[in-house]
Structure formats: structure tokens, C-alpha cells
Amino acid sequence: MTMKDTILQNFESAIDSLISADPRNSSKGKPIKNWAESNFNVTCSVSHVTDPRAIGNRVSEQMRYGSSLIVFVCDSSINIETLKGYVNNNVYPALCDVLIVSDTKPYEYKNIRHSKSSKFFSWISGLM
């Protein structure tokens, strides 16, 4: 197994943990945050978006952390264009990448915002 495969396997295990966690568990995104920091040395915020009416709240909640990477794991009912609109209206200087991942396997990856080259962007570009 290559390093790239191991990184992907670890990321998908972290996504599995997020999806299976109790929605009220405030540390459910920690495995993804730790994965981003240990593999790419970036700060990361995470949200599992399951209610289309909560998109704006989820985006503003993640934006206030000032992370360079934000990962939205989204239910199929989420309108990606609406999510993009909220993200684009709330951009801040430190934000480098916003990744959307489907919450069903096989996971689908969509990088909806990218502002500067990074190890993370190089890696994720190979998956899309």
C-alpha cells in the first residue's frame, strides 16, 4: 500500500467516525482534524451537514474558527450550490481549501474552494 493509499484510508476512517458519532458529540470531528494536522500540517474545521435548512448555520459556525481547511461531510439532500454560495460569502484570508465529501460510500470528493497551493491540495486533486 502506498503512502497516498494509507492517507486516503485514514481519511475515510475518520469520515466513518464522524458519520457514526452521536450528533450531539462536540468532538466528533476530531479524527478528521487530527488527520489534517498530522498529514498536511493544516488547521481544519469539520461539519456533518444533514439538514438543508441548517447550511447557513453550519458554514458560519465553521468559518469562525479561522482554519485553513474546512471539510463539510454532506448528506445527499444538501444542495452543493447553496453551500458554495454561503462559503463564498464568508471567505477569510487564512482559508485555503473547502472540501465537500458525500456521507455515503463510496465517498465522493469535491474541492469547492482553493486559494493557494499546498500539500493538501496536491493530494486531494488526485482524488477528484
N, C-alpha and C positions, 0 to 999 in steps of 0.2 A: 504494500500500500504506500502510495506516495504521500509526501507531506501535505500536498493540496487536498488529497482524499481524506486524510486524517483531520485537517482543519474543517472540511465540509461535514464529516461525520460528527465531529464535536459540536459544530454549529447546529446541526439538525437534532442532536440530543438535547441541546439547550432549548431549542424551539419546542420539542416534545415536553420538556419540563414546564415551560411557560403555559402551554395549552392545557396540560393536565392539572395544573395548580388550582387551588381554590381561588376564585376571582377576588376575594377579599384579602388574600395573602399579599401584603405590601412588598415582599421581597421576591415575588415570583419571577421578575425579570433579571434577577441577579446572575443566573447562569449565562445569559447572553451578554450581560455587561462584563462579566469576568472573562468570557471568551474573547470579546473585542479588545479588552485591555491586554490580555496575555498574548494574543496572536498578532495584533496590529498596533498596540500601544496607543489606542484611542479611547476617549471617554464616550460612553454610549448611554442613551436612554431607550427604554423599551415600552411598548404598549401593545396589548392584545385587544384589538378593536372588533367587537362583536355586534354592536348596536349602531346602525346607520345614523340614528339621531344624536349619537354621542361623538361623532367625528370631530367637531369643532372643539369640544372639551378635551378630547384625547390629544389633539395636536397642541393646543395651548398648554396643557399640562406638561407635555414632553419638552416643549420649547423653552420653558422657564428654567430648565436645568443647564442650558448652555453647552450641551455636549457637541462634540464634532460629528458624531454619528447618531442617527435616530433610526430605530427599527420598529416598524409597525407590522405586527402579525395580524392579518385581516381575514375575517370571515368572508365567505363568498357574497354576502348581502351588501358589502361595503362598496360604494361607488368610488373607484380609484380617482376619477377626475375631480370629484368633490374633495377628496383627501388632498390631492395635489394643490387645489385652489387654496385650501386652508394653510398648507405648508408654505406655498409661495407668498402668502400674505403675512407670514410670521417669521421670515428668514432673519437670521442674525449673523454677524461676521464670523463666528467660530464654526458655524455649521458647514461641514464639508459634504456629507452624504446623507441621504434619506433612502432607506431601503424598505420596500414593501415585500412581505412574504405571505403567501397564502397559508391558511391554517389547516389545510388538508394535504395529505401525501398523495402523489409526490409534490413536495413543496415547489412553488414557482417563485422566482425572484425577479423583482422589478426595482431598478435603481431609478428613483424619480427625481433626484436632485444630486448634482455633483458639481463641486466648485473648484477643487484643486486635486492634482494627482497625489495619490497616496498608495501605500501597500494594500490597504483595504480595497480601494477602487480597482487596482490591478487584479486582485483576487476575484472580486465579485463580477467583474466584467467577463471573466472566463466562464461564468455560470449562466450568463444571460444570452 
